[in-house]
């Protein structure tokens, strides 16, 4: 990864992981209008409204966390 690339995509850009989550209907009920909760790992906006209780992760961080949990043994 180049130094100028960020860990997560810039707000407003669609990532492959986010598109896959939405296509499969596996994500949370997307809030249609802001304000959106910030991801607890990278601070990018999530699909959750700010009023959502609990840990909120953006689709990229949620995907990476699932990979880490699946590979830990």
Secondary structure, DSSP 8 states (H G I E B T S, - for coil): --TTS-SS--TT---HHHHHHHHHT-S----SSS-EEE-TTT--EEEEETT--S----HHHHHHHHHHHHH--
